[in-house]
Amino acid sequence: MSVRTTARRLRAFLRGFLSPRTLRGRLALVALITSALWVAVLTSAFNLALNGRLHAQADDVLRTRAEAVAATIEPRPDGRFVIHEPSEDQALDAGVWIYQGRHAIEKPPGVPAALQQRADRLAGQADTFAEVSDPSDTRLYALPVKDADGREQVGTVVTSVGLDPYRSTADSALTASVVLAVLLLGTVYLLTRLAVRRALRPVGQMSAQAALWSEEGTARRFGTEGRPAELASFAASLDELLDRLAAVLRHEQQQSAELSHELRTPLARITAETEWLVKRPRDAAEQRVSHEAIASAAATMRQICESLLSEARTRGSQVPGRCRPLDLARALAERTATDHPDSPPVLVRGAPATAGVSEAVAERILMPLLDNARRYAVRSVVIECAAVPGAVEVSVVDDGPGVPESFVPWLFEPGRRAAPGDGHDGAGLGLALARRLARAAGGDITLDTAGAGAGSTPGTGPGARFTVRLPAG
């Protein structure tokens, strides 16, 4: 393996280690960095304290030896020193100088010149420490020797001690502490990764189960019993997500079924009329009737598709929009008068209000109600707009025969008509899709079973009143 390849792999390893992509790696790295900071602080403090302690011990050894040597010296009134040698003075003689004034009367044998010069400079000084690094690290201490009266310094005792054993102890302690710190950090890193991996294992299992259950459409849920607080919250969130996915799947299945069911009839009619035109020759009148039937079936299919797609877009929209139902009602009334001049007039009443849905959605909700009222009204149709707390209500009232009481439970069912043979076009989807649009937008459509009421439009029949409730803008 070449040096370049090794360096490239090392760089890749360092990038992966310092920038982990997994949560386990990130938490382990955070724990490692935090532990490294604390271990570095504690290791530094320990070694600083140890160095200070060893330094103090060396000073204590120097001071104790100097005092022991000074105790053997007896200054005479004539200025001479009498040294009382103990029976075993080898320990005291090692590294000891005795000066009378600035003249050395005793000194250790074989002392390096640098050390001897430094000891000579300490003669005549009192309570002074000094260090010599050449040829070896040595610390010296000077202790004054007073005369018989204890008033005047007449001599000096200088002691020395090598610092190599102390520094060797400090170096050994530093090495041991660094090795211990590295082992500790490695253990912390590995244990953190293992602990995080073990802690996140239930999360991974729950995520895999949620994905499997969402694909299979199962009704199983995690629940929050017997779980830690964090996992209980996570399980509740996953259960809510699964409920939403199940609702979306049910809605899509229902929409597909309704679309397939409602398109079957106009599509069959188009197919039959097309085959009828192709198989046998027809005169112009018969062809015109067939073309009109095909166009009517195609228009019905377009209405069905547009209504279902509008409902789907409204349900999935995050921004509902805003509109003024009173202005929209006036525009719809004018359009109805233009498109159906023979129909009863449409009157608009009420006060201005703003609804929290787009104008296109509000129009698709109101238009089927207005079409029904126009078909069955005798004299007129009334659209009433009113603002209520937190919502806007739009009522479409006609003075027609009203809704048969037996048909009220199925009024908003798709594909159901009260009187299929009444001569009016329609696939029975208008009211059903209008209600679905209103509910998808956060509102609803209801039928006033008491009829239009005496205060609305007078007419020969009980009439019908449909009330659309939309969220306020």
Secondary structure, 3 states (H helix, E strand, C coil): CCHHHHHHHHHHHHHHHHCCCCHHHHHHHHHHHHHHHHHHHHHHHHHHHHHHHHHHHHHHHHHHHHHHHHCCEEECCCCCEEECCCCCCHHHHCCEEEEECCEEEECCCCCCHHHHHHHHHHCCCCCEEEEECCCCCEEEEEEEEECCCCCCEEEEEEEEEECHHHHHHHHHHHHHHHHHHHHHHHHHHHHHHHHHHHHHHHHHHHHHHHHHHHHHCCCCCCCCCCCCHHHHHHHHHHHHHHHHHHHHHHHHHHHHHHHHHHHHHHHHHHHHHHHHHHHCCCCHHHHHHHHHHHHHHHHHHHHHHHHHHHHHHHHHCCCCCCECHHHHHHHHHHHHHHHCCCCCCEEEEECCCCECCCHHHHHHHHHHHHHHHHHHCCCCEEEEEEEECCEEEEEEEECCCCCCHHHHHHCCCCCCCCCCCCCCCCCCCHHHHHHHHHHHCCCEEEECCCCCCCCCCCCCCCCEEEEEEEEEC
